[in-house]
Amino acid sequence: MTNSKSWTAMTFNLRVNVTSDGGNAWPHRKHLAADSILGSEAHLIGTQEGTAGMLEDLDACLAGYSRIGSGRLGEAEAKLHNDEYCAIYYNREALTLISHGQFWLSETPDVRGSLGWDSSYPRICTWGCFENKEVPGMRFYAFNTHFDHLGQQAREESAKLLLERIRARREEENCPVLLMGDLNAEPDNSAIRLLREQLQDAYTLVDGPVGRTFHDFEGGIDGEPIDYIFATPDIEMLQTTVDRERHDGAYPSDHYPVTLAWRYKG
């Protein structure tokens, strides 16, 4: 099997739709978020904070993509309560979806809506197994998540749970794995250090300071990232980009999208 083809994965916190954002509320920037995704030509996009209505807006703009994932409380409850998803979009022309699922970042990860440790909300991870349409049998997994913004124990235990789940998948199938998400933790946080012990950090490709990825619609670079892409050792990371561009004079979200170009090793 050839490994020459490169792929692009993106993590993108969409910023939930709240009227208090005024001119930055979702209805005013949904087309900007779609433009950012389409402009990246990413094969895979892990989103955070999208609600059912927001994702339906994106669906209408991203004709070449399908998505997986349900809300933090389950699909029906998510639509009823305007709850958040960790949806993964994938390019249907390039990738075939083989299997997918979701688990909760808690002591009972297979219990829908379960709240873990000192977390302020139920937190989830959506995963999918994808196959290269050009090379049948060449597969990889993608995990997309959103760590709690307050609970440090929850962040650390969530990192451990993710590593366990990734290890289990790799024992079943010797496939590369990508982990994407808003981890609500800066690089020196112990949760991030735990992930770096076993996974490659896409930011190692960046020369100099990475800068912040959450900017609260203000832009700028000063600070540290909280949005990440990690990869197992059998992935060759090629280039990491933090997209700080305005679109039509405005930002698509209060987080910058982060992309990783990669290919299979070997």
C-alpha positions, 0 to 999 in steps of 0.5 A: 500500500502506498503512503504518498498521499497527504491528508489534512485534518482540522479541529475547529471550535465553532462557538455555540450560538448565543444572541449575546455575541451580537454581530458575532452570533452564529447567524452572522458568521455561519458562512464564514465558518463554512468558507474557512472549512472549504478553503482548508480543503480538509478531508476531516474536520473535528468540530466542537460546540456545534448545536443541531441547528448550527450543524444543519447550517453547515451541512447546507454549505458543505455539500461534499461532506458527511458528518457523524456524532450526536449531542452530549445528551444523545441525539433526540435530547440534543435537538430538544435542548439545543445541546452541543455536539463534537461532530466530525465531518469527512470528505465523502469523495476521499474517505469511506466511513467504516464505523463510528461511535461516541463515549462520554468522558466520565467514570461510566463512558458508555452511559449516555449523558454521564457527568465525569469527575469535577466536570461542569457539563457532560463531555463527549468524544466522537470517533470514526474509522475511515478508509482511503477510497483510493487504497482499499484496506488503508484505514485510520481512526479519528477521535474528536473531543472537548475537555471541560473548561473548569475541572482539572481532574476531569481534564486529566482523567479524560486524557487517560480515558482517551489514551486507553480507548486509542490503545484499545482500537490499535490493539484490535486494528493496527491503524493510525489514530488522530486525536483532535479537539478543544482541550481547554488546557495550555501546553504545560497543563498535566492533561496535555503532558499526559497525551504527549507521553504517548502521542505526537503533538502537531505543534512540534512542527511550528517554529517559535511560539504557537500563540493562542488559539482562543481569541474571543473574537479579538484576534491576536497571537499573544498567549498559548493554544488550547486547541490541539491535534495529536497523532500516533507514531505511525503518522508522519506529520507534515505541516501544522497551520493555525488559521488566523485570517479574517473572512470578509472582515470578521472571524468565523469563530472565537477560536482559530481553526488548526489544521495538520497535513499528514500521511501514513508512515512506512 
